[in-house]
Amino acid sequence: MPMLRCASVALLVMWMLWPVSSHAQAVKAGVVSTVSGKVTAIRAGVPQPLPLKFKDDVFLQDKIATGEQSLARVLLGGRALVTVRELSVLTITEIPGQATINLESGKVSLAVARDRMRPGESIEVRTPNAVAAVRGTVLITETDRIAGQVPRTAMYLTSDPTARGVPVTHLNPATGLAVGPAATLNLNMAFFATGIDPLSTRQMTEADHARARAGLQDYVPPHLQAANQQQVTQAQLREATQLANTLNEQPPPTATVAGAQSAQQAVVEAQEEQNSTSDISVATTTTTTTVTTLPAPPPPASATFTAGPPAAPTTPELLTNGGFDSGLTGWTSTGAASALASLGPFGPNGSSMAIIHTGTGAVGGTTSTLSQVFPIASPTLTKVKFWYTFLTNEYPTFSVNDFFNAKLISPAGAPTVLATASRLGSPLTANPSAFSGGGFTLGTGNGILTSAFTFSSTSMLLTPGSWTLFFEVVDVSDTIVDSAALIDVAQVVTDPPLYIVWDGSTLDRADRDPLLRLTSTSRTFDSLLAVCCGSTVRLAGPLLHAADTDLEVPFSLVTLTSGGTLATSTTEPLVLLEGGRQSLGAADGVFEIWGVNTALDPETGLVLGTDRPLQHAGVLLETSGATVTTERIVRLDSALLEASQPILNLTNRSHLTTAGSAVDLSYRARVTSLGTLMRLDGSALTVAQGALVSLAGGSVLSVGGDLITLVNGSTLSLLNGPLLSLSGGSLASIAGGLVAFGGSGGNALKVANSLCSPCSLIGGIPVALTNGAVASNVNIAGSPIKNQGLGSVTLSNPTLGNGGTALAVVSGATSKLTVAGK
């Protein structure tokens, strides 16, 4: 364990040279990859136990304790994974060449990567009356005390690719010295010792397997399908003992539970907080649906795979009075908040909507909030949805950045921003006439975010506890010029996907067939795949191939969030739809991609997402003769997407309709496309509301080819929006054209909007410049509409004056658009 060894030497030097107070400079031993429930660490120099959270550092000499119904996983130096059961207490120590897990009470599972260990190194698991040295195996250890005094220990070796076994030494609990020679614990054997009584070993029974895995599993969504029950039963016998994605599946209880391949691969893959135990339900086939059976290796802990026919989608509502039809019942407010039946041009979905504003009654004359707490009983993939708009009297006179935020606050108090709008960072339009309500007045000519409500939908995996949906509107720098937000139809609903991998788990699938193949059938399920919380799914083949199949999937096909990653090694389309009618992601789109980490990008000067949640070298969505409706194709937030092929390829008289912007880079997102971003071949794409591509929140788009290519009689229709919209300091650079016509001709671009106020004609393209953007923010050269003889461009109002039709919108003084037109 070289990293920890070096750290230990450094610590010894500090002890010799520094005052006693320097001992508080703790040495990192690992990082927390999973926390469920209450997990604390007692740390030297800190008077109170510290609550441990996901990705927290763990230090040598930390005493880790788990509460009831709690679980933790710790990745030690990239070479070992420790899973800690509820009501366990342990300390991690180290001397050169050997780290030790001192288990005072409870249970741990330890998986060690042999090839990551230096010669002679090992990791010990020590209880009051036994010690084992682990290298390249999976060892489960449990200890307690009889009548609170006499210690007893059980150890189970559930994986041993080394074929050498694990040496276990029986210890005298009073002296810590060995009681007799070491015993070798071989694969699928159990060791038992009570006090200094003679130890015993035996081949593991079914009961031993069940006891070994008990308490080491995370939450597993229920398996409702009868066809899954036998596999689930087997999975429950394996879940605590089968290593990640490297271990071959063999039937329990007497055969190898986790076997032939080495544990080090799992730990290498666990570098990003993966875990070391398994719980599986393998997808099965039915008479109406072809679902490729997942081969060994199976998915690991918390990776729950259920398959058809799935239960009808259920979306239990977790909020009370989310539509505000009963006023603010169920909600907690501060400042100026009330329910309204109408406000100027805005009306509710039902009988009422909520308003919060910074006028009379606001806290300090600046802030008003609205919030509701809701419980999560067990880890659940959840959709948080609401409609909102932002109104401000700061626009257009004052450059004061009043803002609205919507947040989801975890039980630990950590906020996640769901939506934001502000005077300087959002595209605003002038209010045609003054209106008042709820104590707030918006003057004539002042700012409205949009002429209708904006929809926000966010997928998150919520852990047990009390969560808070929180809205706030804040007046910056003054108490005179007020702003407000309207909120309606707030919902928190569960979204059980067919496949879910979370809490640091990993799924490796070597089969080159699609994960889900559907032929000549119809299916309804809430969502296809969710990967969350540092987990990784690696597929050798595509995700979905549906032929002549009707699909009803109300939520996203793919949700990647909180460090979840989907990576493939195929160049085939990730999702291929041939024929049929599909309603995909009506709530939030086909692909929902959320990153975690950001960094300053030296090229652009922007803070951008650095995570690559989706890694795929082929087309993301391809259709042939299919009819598809969705909210959007892809939404990217704080993440990087690198596309070597078009993200969308419609062929053979396909027709896809999006309710919102087709591609949405919502916040600090970056998309890099080597060629054309989207391609239509003899097909039609309709965007009902919004832009073809929307960039906000300091996002970046770099396209090496054309933004979209239309060939062989294709049609792109934008019913109420531009081709491209940039706001919030976002940047777009397109090497080719905005549109390229080709093939046999007969292509059409049809754009309807009234966004000019007025527009500037730049490079032959009508561009709406708003919120401080000027003509120098835009550079359009060459042929922004390529091969015009092979297609037509129709604008609903081809004038540059107010109400004219814009092909591009650039909002904000730092938003910039470059089209080379090559």
KOLVEXTI-112312 format. One line per field, with one value per residue (C-alpha): x, y, z; residue number from 1. Coordinates in steps of 0.001 Angstrom, whole numbers, plus 500000, padded with zeros to 6 digits. Last residue first. Example, Ala and Ser with C-alpha at 12.3 -4.5 7.8 and 13.67 -1.06 7.14 Angstrom:
2
u <- [513670_512300]
v <- [498940_495500]
w <- [507140_507800]
num <- [2_1]
***
This chain:
822
u <- [482855_480194_482505_479648_480692_478235_479033_477379_479319_476981_473868_471377_472180_469173_469532_467228_465101_461594_460263_458178_460074_461808_464163_461436_460819_457765_457019_460406_460724_464093_464214_466351_468733_469552_470527_473577_474737_472898_475660_477742_480971_480889_478875_480581_478344_479237_480312_476648_475799_474504_473431_470251_469165_470541_468118_469976_468614_471196_472699_476167_474690_471281_470459_467053_464615_463257_463301_461891_458600_458843_458226_460976_460579_463677_462887_464569_463445_466972_468299_470996_471958_470970_473327_471988_473812_476841_480253_482863_480273_481392_478877_479576_477381_477590_474139_472289_472556_469697_470128_467705_465090_461772_458050_457140_460634_460139_463015_462050_463866_463451_466626_469070_468956_472156_472170_474728_477223_480738_483348_480743_481832_479046_479820_477662_477781_474354_472409_472725_469677_469801_466763_465275_462068_458511_457107_460378_459561_462032_461124_462682_464163_467595_467859_471204_472198_475517_477420_481042_483536_480972_482056_479331_480074_477744_478097_474306_471354_472813_469451_469201_465732_464360_460902_457914_460063_458666_460403_459207_460962_460533_463544_466144_466547_470087_470542_473757_475629_478939_482190_480286_482087_479717_481065_479014_477636_474104_473279_469742_469199_466509_463779_460238_459564_457524_458723_457365_459652_460547_464191_465395_468789_469478_472954_474911_478182_481347_479643_480787_477947_478753_481876_482683_484533_481667_482618_483829_484390_487609_487078_490397_491551_488478_487997_486841_483633_482755_479243_477732_474109_472894_469195_468741_465328_463481_462075_458411_457431_460535_459798_456515_457297_455395_456593_459247_462906_464146_467876_469283_473055_473555_476343_479909_480377_482653_480096_480281_477450_478590_476917_478640_475527_473309_472982_469364_468685_465331_463892_460462_457042_458179_455379_456863_455320_457504_458121_461799_463257_467006_468152_471439_473960_476776_479947_478306_480019_477797_479464_478361_479600_476164_473838_473111_469498_468371_465026_462420_458758_457773_455259_455848_454340_455412_456900_460514_462188_465882_467181_470873_471547_473695_477473_477591_480551_478482_480300_478065_479580_478236_479300_475933_473834_472923_469291_467685_463970_463612_461517_460687_459179_457333_458028_455627_455192_452268_452736_455283_455305_458409_458768_461014_460964_462706_462736_464603_468018_471312_469909_466236_465910_463314_463391_461996_462807_461874_463078_464174_463609_465468_466310_468430_467191_468419_467856_466097_465241_462288_461768_459020_458962_455610_454414_455313_458867_461227_459171_460893_459536_458035_454803_455212_455033_453109_453285_451010_449421_448379_449227_449494_451236_451091_453308_455854_459244_461077_463777_466512_468168_471512_471229_467805_467924_466523_467465_466347_467110_469991_471074_471422_473245_471411_472182_468609_469149_467935_466357_466633_464685_466310_464994_467245_467711_470870_470984_471724_468788_466701_465480_464607_464869_461084_461445_459262_460427_458419_457831_456525_457507_459100_461323_461689_462917_465182_464575_466737_464345_461787_462031_460049_458820_459557_457928_459293_458398_460767_460792_463794_464655_462560_464380_462112_459527_456255_455894_457851_460437_458072_456721_453699_451903_449321_445589_442490_444159_446968_447306_447006_449538_448699_448241_448336_445666_443990_446736_448256_450458_454044_455715_458244_458719_456625_456071_453889_451300_448403_449605_446282_444321_444716_448439_449302_451765_449082_451042_454207_455274_453074_453171_454247_453543_454379_452497_454490_457206_456642_459243_462545_464137_467781_468838_472405_472557_475556_477122_475827_476474_479673_478247_475653_472672_469771_468859_465305_462956_459456_456096_456767_459072_462826_464747_466829_469109_468245_471414_472960_476702_479446_482561_481488_482434_483653_485460_488547_486242_487257_490720_489078_487038_490048_492052_489545_490850_488679_487403_485030_482303_479847_481951_479740_478114_475488_475209_475234_478245_478610_482105_483746_484999_482069_481649_482691_480125_479884_477207_474719_475261_472558_470160_470941_469958_466563_466286_466983_464212_461800_462429_459764_457202_457734_457370_460977_461080_463706_466953_468283_471914_473275_475761_473194_473066_475599_477546_474455_472852_476047_476422_472815_473479_476447_480036_482635_483882_486349_486459_488420_489146_487897_490001_487053_484701_486153_484473_486007_483949_484983_483774_487333_490023_490724_494193_494638_497392_499168_497997_496379_498208_498785_496376_496819_493246_491512_493781_494023_493113_495106_493605_495715_493646_493365_495913_493630_494580_491106_489692_486132_483658_486014_483774_484970_483092_484327_483396_484347_483533_482303_478943_477045_478648_480563_480375_482365_481712_484195_483574_486653_486942_490334_493356_495519_493991_495775_493395_493217_491146_490099_489347_488854_491548_491212_494632_495560_498625_501998_504866_505344_503455_499667_497746_497957_496142_493139_491549_487872_486871_483340_482686_480513_479721_482052_485572_486809_490392_491051_494804_497165_500431_503705_504827_502406_498794_495550_491872_489380_486090_482638_479584_475912_474933_477270_480567_481727_485470_486987_490695_493427_492667_493992_491179_487707_485187_481645_479047_475769_472967_469788_470880_473983_477409_480635_484028_486930_489419_492983_494131_491902_488682_487952_484354_483160_479573_479034_480436_478953_481740_481770_482347_485494_487758_491459_491650_488686_485547_483833_480102_477644_473887_471750_473263_476703_478645_482031_483742_487395_490627_493452_494244_496810_495690_497405_496054_499389_500697_499345_502088_504767_506502_509729_509238_505500_505958_508491_506098_503365_505572_506331_502618_501882_504523_502955_499474_500518_502623_500000]
v <- [526317_528570_529853_530392_532089_532962_534763_535291_537797_540807_538718_537093_535812_534543_532855_532290_535264_535968_539517_540783_544057_544809_542557_541210_537706_536957_533227_532443_529842_528474_526223_523286_521822_525107_526528_524289_525639_528083_529669_529975_531854_534092_534644_536404_537390_539172_542163_542726_543520_541481_543583_541765_540966_540517_538773_537476_537467_535548_536999_537166_539249_540829_542398_541755_544202_543267_540107_537146_536760_533064_530603_528766_526322_524692_522558_519872_519024_518143_514787_514670_517880_520913_522209_524286_526419_526068_524537_525314_526078_527824_528461_530257_530775_533907_533427_533059_531406_530260_528431_527425_529814_529291_528827_526234_525233_522835_520856_519006_516310_515703_513752_515479_517850_518444_520169_522254_521715_520370_520624_521740_523299_524141_525767_526442_529551_529092_528626_526992_525952_523902_523452_526298_526499_525293_522733_521493_519328_516976_515349_512569_511758_511811_514143_514681_516298_517598_517517_516556_516265_517336_518859_519506_521405_522039_524752_524885_524017_522615_521650_519839_519500_522600_521832_519699_517612_515891_513131_511889_509078_508810_506523_508157_510338_510547_512373_512695_512879_510966_511604_513252_514317_515216_517121_517768_520491_519926_518233_517701_515421_514656_516863_516611_513550_512274_509615_508213_505565_504813_504398_506075_506783_508199_508502_507959_506159_506633_506543_507953_509440_510753_512581_514761_518033_520493_524015_527173_529591_531288_529810_528108_527995_526012_526589_523366_521504_518186_516816_515904_515518_513818_513257_511459_510895_513911_515332_514611_513265_511124_508804_508343_505818_504757_501779_501496_500898_502609_502389_503672_503684_503633_501213_502365_499923_500099_501701_503939_504988_506968_508057_510902_512437_511783_509761_509203_507219_506457_509513_509547_508799_505710_504446_502324_500873_498272_497538_497054_498334_498221_499597_500070_499177_496630_496198_497969_499567_500850_502914_504090_507246_508204_507331_505307_505116_502985_502374_504652_504475_501351_500625_498126_497193_494288_493417_493112_494527_494213_495548_495436_495387_492488_492826_490796_491882_493576_495278_496706_498767_499967_503154_503813_503259_501027_500963_499026_498892_502340_503259_506966_508259_511553_514977_517488_521247_522215_525998_528635_532361_534361_538004_541049_544457_547784_549376_547218_547483_545701_542353_541452_537720_535155_531741_528261_525175_521520_519953_516393_514423_511143_508118_508701_510486_509490_512519_513317_516967_518512_522239_523703_527406_529183_531339_534732_534160_535630_538801_542133_545675_547584_548349_547783_544547_544961_542674_542477_539212_540708_543515_544150_546672_546378_545054_543446_543637_540392_538725_536258_535190_535999_539703_539903_536359_532884_529616_526018_522797_523954_521142_522102_520143_520339_516832_515708_516992_520339_520545_524043_526523_529914_533309_536317_540074_540977_544746_546314_548700_550170_547168_545255_545855_545540_541773_538780_535153_532146_528699_525220_522274_518848_516802_513284_510592_507567_506087_505185_504243_506072_509477_512088_515479_518986_521910_525336_528876_531785_535588_537893_541583_543880_542481_539444_540324_541718_544525_543717_541013_538456_534931_533868_530524_529175_528643_527061_524420_524881_528450_531633_534165_537036_539485_537492_534858_532746_533595_531861_533809_534569_537750_536926_533363_530429_526833_524700_522033_524422_527381_527895_524687_524642_525241_522629_520838_520484_517942_516614_512990_512057_508375_507853_504275_502733_499539_496598_495360_492589_492356_492895_493838_494592_496040_497201_497863_495613_494411_493628_490105_488860_486737_487053_489421_487746_489640_490835_489767_490761_489090_485570_486761_486817_487497_490324_489221_490238_491064_492085_492212_493310_495456_498953_501642_504998_506288_504145_501150_499984_499303_497596_495337_494469_493619_490988_488456_486375_482922_483296_484701_482217_479229_476178_475123_477831_479128_478894_480347_483860_484829_487708_490795_493136_493904_491176_488658_488133_490367_489926_486252_484543_487379_487019_483377_484301_487118_484668_482395_485305_487002_485282_486166_489834_492234_492587_495218_497970_496964_499135_498432_495033_494135_493363_489645_488471_486220_484949_483809_482127_480458_479227_477721_475962_477110_474373_474226_475727_475543_477364_475861_478095_481212_483570_482116_481285_480421_480226_479626_478085_478982_479421_478375_479548_478494_478140_479934_478091_478035_480783_483828_486806_489740_489415_489357_488504_485487_485352_482744_483346_483250_482734_483378_480932_480344_479955_483566_484061_483711_484882_484124_483583_483778_484834_484465_485950_485637_487901_487001_490037_491593_488462_486891_489520_490431_489864_489467_489208_488844_488176_488834_487982_489578_489730_489496_488800_487483_488242_486692_487264_490967_491378_492123_492349_492756_494263_492807_493831_491392_492247_495457_495363_496720_493386_491677_493989_493551_493086_493462_492854_494197_493163_494376_494970_496156_495632_496825_497210_497008_498339_496508_497123_499945_500235_501221_501830_501805_501758_499888_500006_498276_498792_498595_496847_498248_497543_497951_498211_497764_498871_502419_503853_502436_502850_503050_501752_502596_501135_502168_500534_501238_503376_502920_503780_504706_505343_507417_506311_506780_509212_508912_511561_512408_511353_510574_511810_511004_512677_513796_512587_515477_516845_516801_516489_512869_511858_509947_509140_508884_506965_507434_506153_505049_506267_505023_505804_507239_507971_506425_506452_510148_511095_513378_516615_516493_515139_518663_519655_517571_519896_519086_517282_513665_513485_515155_512528_509774_511378_511437_507770_507039_508981_507059_503803_505004_505698_502570_500000]
w <- [455755_457285_460031_462517_465758_468529_471776_475158_477261_477049_477488_475138_471638_469692_466304_463336_464319_463010_463170_466051_466276_463008_461074_458804_457462_459629_459615_458099_455334_454242_451195_450133_447597_445853_449232_449363_452753_455004_457144_453959_454666_457719_460895_463809_466701_469945_467849_467008_470604_473548_476511_477463_473905_470377_468013_464956_461387_459306_456094_457631_460432_459944_463289_464812_466438_468941_466842_468755_466918_466158_463311_461453_458572_457100_454057_451989_448446_447419_446201_448869_450583_452630_455321_458212_460772_458587_459110_461769_464442_467628_470403_473684_476737_478891_480419_477131_473718_471479_468170_465454_466745_468559_468231_465613_464590_461679_460166_457001_455034_451303_450618_452963_455945_457947_461335_463256_460480_460939_463708_466246_469542_472010_475375_478427_480635_482225_479023_475597_473568_470365_468106_470034_472028_471647_469215_467758_464734_463052_459753_457697_454297_455926_458918_460643_463928_465321_462061_462490_465363_467951_471271_473820_477004_479924_482523_482876_480642_477459_475980_472654_471101_472798_474132_473103_470794_467715_465755_462378_460548_456806_456265_458510_461604_463018_466327_468376_465112_465199_467106_469945_473127_475945_478954_482076_484309_482953_479658_478410_475444_472904_474309_475684_473566_470629_468206_464967_463495_459874_460789_463962_465468_468928_470463_467267_467879_469931_473338_476653_478698_482205_481025_484064_483489_483781_482868_484621_481783_480638_477185_476521_480139_481252_484968_486573_487306_488922_489309_485959_484934_481759_481059_477729_476099_477444_480691_481331_477922_478149_475266_473427_470710_467629_465623_462969_463681_466860_467589_470892_471472_467724_466796_467422_470296_473345_475644_478700_481025_484065_487320_489181_490691_487659_484483_483439_480284_478670_480355_481952_480510_478597_476333_473573_470418_468760_465113_465989_469279_469823_473174_475048_472396_472779_474808_477719_480693_483504_486223_489662_491386_492669_489886_486811_485687_482766_481054_482604_483614_481692_478974_476215_472858_470704_467349_468553_471661_472489_475821_476692_472989_471793_472096_475321_477470_480164_483031_485735_488522_491871_493610_495210_492085_489189_488097_485281_484502_486006_489053_488761_491980_491963_493429_491947_491820_489602_489807_490754_489997_490849_491818_491562_493220_492789_496258_498747_497137_496482_495287_495615_496227_495185_496831_496240_498317_497943_501178_501875_505084_505234_503150_500033_496932_493501_491341_488074_487419_485611_485143_482941_482109_482403_479537_478065_479159_481728_482036_482546_482805_479880_481708_485411_487342_490584_493609_496659_495594_492275_489877_486139_483901_480117_477332_479723_478030_477374_479409_478495_481757_483382_484119_485785_487094_486664_488339_488273_490118_492310_494624_498289_501021_504342_505577_504868_501314_500008_496553_495171_493075_492684_491593_491082_491321_489391_489415_486063_486334_483521_481531_483678_487434_487603_487567_486801_486830_485671_487082_486405_488604_488548_490850_489485_491846_491804_495237_498223_501047_503186_501525_503443_502210_503455_501672_500849_499836_500237_500226_500308_499964_502169_505149_504840_502195_503562_501022_497883_497236_495711_496080_494042_494096_491647_491981_490453_488323_485813_486951_484876_483715_481360_484245_487458_488026_490723_493180_496198_498604_499582_500846_503556_504714_503591_504644_502380_503198_502675_500615_498856_498468_494664_495239_492565_494841_497504_499530_497923_497574_494629_493754_490140_489203_485893_485161_486437_484174_481610_481543_483234_486492_486998_490326_490683_494424_494809_491623_488169_486945_485336_483906_481181_481137_479389_476232_476536_473739_474705_474153_475376_478115_478498_481685_483105_485919_489449_491218_494512_494667_496946_496558_495889_493392_494611_491541_491877_492124_488666_490014_492983_490761_488662_491788_492828_490345_488059_488902_491669_493558_494986_494070_494417_497688_498085_495534_491733_489948_488568_487467_489271_487565_487586_491245_493636_494803_498529_499982_497166_496509_498535_497790_494119_494170_495573_493044_490258_491446_491823_488508_486446_489094_488343_491236_492226_494944_494763_496496_499300_500056_500966_503648_506332_505700_503093_505410_507216_503976_502832_506213_506071_502661_504181_504050_504280_507842_510291_514072_516765_520169_522997_523577_523321_520716_517279_513974_510485_507331_504025_500561_499286_501700_505253_506276_510020_511911_514684_518304_520339_519040_521304_521763_525540_526879_523615_523055_519306_516641_513496_510020_506890_503764_500877_498183_495158_494238_492707_496231_496730_499524_502440_505516_508972_512272_515539_519191_522042_525663_527576_526622_527502_524451_522504_518809_515635_511925_509080_505335_503241_499515_498065_496428_499553_503036_506318_508969_512719_515488_519113_519593_515833_513258_509495_508060_504725_503074_501717_501199_497566_496742_496543_493562_491764_494637_494734_498177_498992_502657_503936_507410_510354_513859_516782_517514_513956_513685_509978_509585_506951_506415_504667_506901_509843_509411_511251_510302_513167_513358_514951_513504_514270_510588_508154_506872_503308_502846_499385_498853_496527_495409_498661_500752_499218_502060_502012_504636_505855_508167_509414_512983_513296_511757_513570_512169_514558_512596_513428_509842_507982_505986_503346_502507_499050_500216_503761_507197_510275_512613_516204_518653_520298_517227_518080_517027_514914_515884_512596_511992_509814_510079_507187_503911_502992_499992_498439_501511_500768_501969_504491_504644_507249_510082_511056_514599_515746_515242_518633_520246_518914_515633_514763_515909_515300_511919_510895_511963_509844_506786_507258_507495_504312_502473_503654_502689_499122_498858_500000]
num <- [822_821_820_819_818_817_816_815_814_813_812_811_810_809_808_807_806_805_804_803_802_801_800_799_798_797_796_795_794_793_792_791_790_789_788_787_786_785_784_783_782_781_780_779_778_777_776_775_774_773_772_771_770_769_768_767_766_765_764_763_762_761_760_759_758_757_756_755_754_753_752_751_750_749_748_747_746_745_744_743_742_741_740_739_738_737_736_735_734_733_732_731_730_729_728_727_726_725_724_723_722_721_720_719_718_717_716_715_714_713_712_711_710_709_708_707_706_705_704_703_702_701_700_699_698_697_696_695_694_693_692_691_690_689_688_687_686_685_684_683_682_681_680_679_678_677_676_675_674_673_672_671_670_669_668_667_666_665_664_663_662_661_660_659_658_657_656_655_654_653_652_651_650_649_648_647_646_645_644_643_642_641_640_639_638_637_636_635_634_633_632_631_630_629_628_627_626_625_624_623_622_621_620_619_618_617_616_615_614_613_612_611_610_609_608_607_606_605_604_603_602_601_600_599_598_597_596_595_594_593_592_591_590_589_588_587_586_585_584_583_582_581_580_579_578_577_576_575_574_573_572_571_570_569_568_567_566_565_564_563_562_561_560_559_558_557_556_555_554_553_552_551_550_549_548_547_546_545_544_543_542_541_540_539_538_537_536_535_534_533_532_531_530_529_528_527_526_525_524_523_522_521_520_519_518_517_516_515_514_513_512_511_510_509_508_507_506_505_504_503_502_501_500_499_498_497_496_495_494_493_492_491_490_489_488_487_486_485_484_483_482_481_480_479_478_477_476_475_474_473_472_471_470_469_468_467_466_465_464_463_462_461_460_459_458_457_456_455_454_453_452_451_450_449_448_447_446_445_444_443_442_441_440_439_438_437_436_435_434_433_432_431_430_429_428_427_426_425_424_423_422_421_420_419_418_417_416_415_414_413_412_411_410_409_408_407_406_405_404_403_402_401_400_399_398_397_396_395_394_393_392_391_390_389_388_387_386_385_384_383_382_381_380_379_378_377_376_375_374_373_372_371_370_369_368_367_366_365_364_363_362_361_360_359_358_357_356_355_354_353_352_351_350_349_348_347_346_345_344_343_342_341_340_339_338_337_336_335_334_333_332_331_330_329_328_327_326_325_324_323_322_321_320_319_318_317_316_315_314_313_312_311_310_309_308_307_306_305_304_303_302_301_300_299_298_297_296_295_294_293_292_291_290_289_288_287_286_285_284_283_282_281_280_279_278_277_276_275_274_273_272_271_270_269_268_267_266_265_264_263_262_261_260_259_258_257_256_255_254_253_252_251_250_249_248_247_246_245_244_243_242_241_240_239_238_237_236_235_234_233_232_231_230_229_228_227_226_225_224_223_222_221_220_219_218_217_216_215_214_213_212_211_210_209_208_207_206_205_204_203_202_201_200_199_198_197_196_195_194_193_192_191_190_189_188_187_186_185_184_183_182_181_180_179_178_177_176_175_174_173_172_171_170_169_168_167_166_165_164_163_162_161_160_159_158_157_156_155_154_153_152_151_150_149_148_147_146_145_144_143_142_141_140_139_138_137_136_135_134_133_132_131_130_129_128_127_126_125_124_123_122_121_120_119_118_117_116_115_114_113_112_111_110_109_108_107_106_105_104_103_102_101_100_99_98_97_96_95_94_93_92_91_90_89_88_87_86_85_84_83_82_81_80_79_78_77_76_75_74_73_72_71_70_69_68_67_66_65_64_63_62_61_60_59_58_57_56_55_54_53_52_51_50_49_48_47_46_45_44_43_42_41_40_39_38_37_36_35_34_33_32_31_30_29_28_27_26_25_24_23_22_21_20_19_18_17_16_15_14_13_12_11_10_9_8_7_6_5_4_3_2_1]
***
